[in-house]
Amino acid sequence: MNKTLIEPHGGKLVDCYLYGKEGEIALENAHSLPRLILSDRNLADLECIVTGVYSPLDGFVGEQEYHTIVKDMRLSSGLAWSIPVTLQIPESIADNYKLDNEIALSHSNGEILAVMIITSKFKPDQDFEAEKIYLTSEDSHPGVQALRAEGKVYLGGSIKLVNSIPHKEFLDYRLTPKTTRYQFQKRQWNTIAAFQTRNPIHRAHEYITKIALEIIDGLFINPLVGTTKSDDIPASVRMQCYEVLMSKYYPQNRVLLGVFPAAMRYAGPREAIMHAIARQNYGCTHFIVGRDHAGVGSYYGTYDAQYIFSEFTSEELRITPLNFEHAFYCTRTQSMATAKTSPSNSEERIHLSGTKVREMLKNGKTPPPEFSRPEVAEILVKHMSEAKA
């Protein structure tokens, strides 16, 4: 028998669904409520909240929680939480949504998805938020850009889902924390390492995930499929890469693939904490943290996302980070390595990154075997040629 899985963050997995007759009545009543159309980022956050990915959050954060998160990386209860999950609206429509009133949250297609009671309505200092969360208030940072674009007025309140969130892609891979926990138990995995990615898995990624597999029972490959930068490789293309890698290069009985519906914030260290908490909620005991996790440009230090975990105790964050140095292809040993294992000098090291792969593809070059498995390179080259056509 396998042991009890790791507890969700805060001790309980949140479930915001209204089931059966209660849900039907709530949906019917929601048609008479003021309606707010959710942005893609709001929609991603809604899904993470209602399915328990963001446990213990049961809604968009209110003013009190917002300030403790921004300033201290804690909820008002003291529980670790690094990025405020907010529902922002433009000032031009703010008067339509009153404090203590119930509103309907809808998809851009007009479908009502959830109801929310507005228990908080406030207008914070976004420059301060940007500096604390992203370490910059520059609009060139994609996270800051998204923050400003969403609106200056923030609504907080608990959510009840009254309708299914519509999806057209990755239906077989949309695993909720409840589902992954069942799968881990079924496979008798006691220790599970999660791997977060928004890029195709190149050889360096493959190397560190397989090192993790040497010391744990199972690997949960959990690519982010919410909104990313315009120059990132689309999730649909990346999923093809993950599928071919899993079928040819990983042991089938020790790897599970499931998508992470969140939007990318590019918040570096703070986002690493948020990503780790989400994976604890999925049931993972370990979280892989490599070079410049959730970073963008030169806003964060290479290993800042690893150092930030030292600011939390093992009681505050139950999930264990697995820190890896920058992996590279060593021409001397003709294998993947890090500075810890390779005797090579800098000229004998081929450093890999998602950025380098994207640059190669844009320039019409096929990533070499030292960068990507040939099957992955083939998918990426095909995507790039079709995008240019």
Secondary structure, DSSP 4 states (H G I P E B T S, - for coil): -PPPPPPPTTSS----BPPHHHHHHHHHHHTTS-EEEPPHHHHHHHHHHHTTTTTT--EE--HHHHHHHHHHSB-TTS-B--S---EEE-GGGGGGS-TT-EEEEE-TTS-EEEEEE--EEE---HHHHHHHHHS---TTSHHHHHHHHH-SEEEEEEEEE-SPPP--S-GGG---HHHHHHHHHHTT-SSEEEEEESS---HHHHHHHHHHHHHSSEEEEEEB-S---TTSPPHHHHHHHHHHHHHHHS-GGGEEE--B-PPP---THHHHHHHHHHHHHHT-SEEEE-TTTT--TTSS-TTHHHHGGGGS-TTT--SEEEE-PPPEEETTTTEEE-TTT----GGGEEE--HHHHHHHHHTTPPPPTTTS-HHHHHHHHHHHHHHH-
